[in-house]
Amino acid sequence: QVQLVESGGGLVQAGGSLSLSCAASTNRFSFPLMGWYRQAPGKERELVSTITRNGNTNYADSVKGRFTISRDNAKNTVYLQMNALKPEDTAVYYCNFRLVNDYWGQGTQVTVSS
């Protein structure tokens, strides 16, 4: 059983920065794809960013140029650096590791005040 543990998040003013991290509970597996999703109140969960094992990245248009995803394969950990945050970035952020199955973190709240 793989568990993902998220940390980071919190409350920040618009224009500020936050960082998130997500670590798997085991190093038995190497995950080809890691990523971050978010869900705002009343909205569906949406993709924020993904990163492959060899470092290829993908970003939602809404976060390009402001967010940076990275990963440490040795630690089975993925990171999300969020800069120039906007109130519309407010959401619960979930990490996702994909192998055969999808594994999800517990979610962490990010709130950006105007």
C-alpha positions in Angstrom: 0.0 0.0 0.0 1.4 3.3 -1.0 0.6 6.4 1.0 1.4 10.0 -0.1 2.1 12.6 2.6 1.8 16.2 1.7 3.2 19.2 3.5 3.2 22.9 2.9 0.4 25.2 1.9 -1.3 27.7 4.1 -2.4 31.3 3.8 -0.6 34.0 1.8 -1.3 37.4 0.4 -1.6 37.8 -3.4 1.8 38.1 -5.0 3.4 35.8 -2.3 4.9 32.4 -2.6 4.3 29.0 -1.1 5.8 25.6 -1.6 4.3 22.2 -1.4 5.9 18.8 -1.1 4.6 15.2 -1.3 6.5 12.1 -0.4 5.6 8.5 -0.9 5.7 6.1 2.1 7.9 3.6 0.3 10.8 3.6 -2.1 9.9 0.1 -3.5 8.4 1.7 -6.6 9.6 4.2 -9.1 6.7 6.3 -10.3 6.8 7.3 -14.0 4.6 10.3 -13.4 4.1 12.6 -10.5 1.9 15.6 -10.4 -0.3 18.2 -8.6 -4.0 18.8 -9.0 -6.2 21.3 -7.2 -9.9 21.7 -6.4 -11.5 24.9 -5.6 -14.9 25.1 -3.9 -17.7 24.3 -6.2 -15.3 23.3 -9.0 -14.0 20.0 -10.4 -10.5 18.9 -9.7 -8.1 20.2 -12.3 -4.5 19.5 -13.3 -1.9 21.9 -12.2 1.4 20.3 -13.3 3.0 16.9 -13.9 6.6 15.7 -14.2 8.0 12.5 -15.6 10.8 10.5 -14.1 13.3 12.0 -16.5 12.1 15.5 -15.7 9.7 16.4 -18.5 7.2 18.9 -17.2 3.7 20.0 -18.1 1.7 23.0 -16.7 -1.8 24.3 -16.9 -1.9 27.5 -18.8 -3.1 29.3 -15.7 0.1 28.6 -13.7 2.7 28.7 -16.4 5.6 31.0 -15.5 4.5 31.2 -11.9 4.7 27.6 -10.6 7.6 25.2 -10.9 7.4 21.4 -10.3 10.3 19.3 -9.5 11.0 15.8 -8.1 13.6 13.9 -6.2 13.5 10.3 -7.5 15.8 9.0 -4.8 13.3 10.3 -2.2 10.1 9.6 -4.2 9.1 13.2 -3.5 7.6 15.8 -5.7 7.6 19.5 -5.1 5.6 22.5 -6.2 7.0 26.0 -5.9 4.3 28.6 -6.3 5.2 32.2 -6.9 3.2 35.3 -7.8 0.1 33.7 -6.2 -3.3 35.0 -7.1 -6.6 34.7 -5.2 -7.8 32.3 -8.0 -5.1 29.9 -7.0 -7.0 29.3 -3.8 -7.9 25.6 -3.6 -7.1 22.3 -2.0 -4.0 20.9 -3.7 -3.5 17.2 -4.1 -0.4 15.3 -5.2 -0.8 12.3 -7.5 1.7 9.5 -8.2 0.9 7.3 -11.1 2.2 3.7 -11.6 -0.4 1.1 -12.7 -2.8 2.8 -10.2 -3.3 6.4 -9.2 -2.2 7.3 -5.7 -3.4 10.6 -4.1 -2.3 12.7 -1.2 -4.6 13.8 1.5 -4.8 17.4 0.2 -3.5 20.6 1.6 -5.3 23.9 1.6 -3.8 26.9 -0.2 -5.5 30.2 0.4 -4.5 33.4 -1.3 -6.0 36.6 0.0 -6.4 39.7 -2.1 
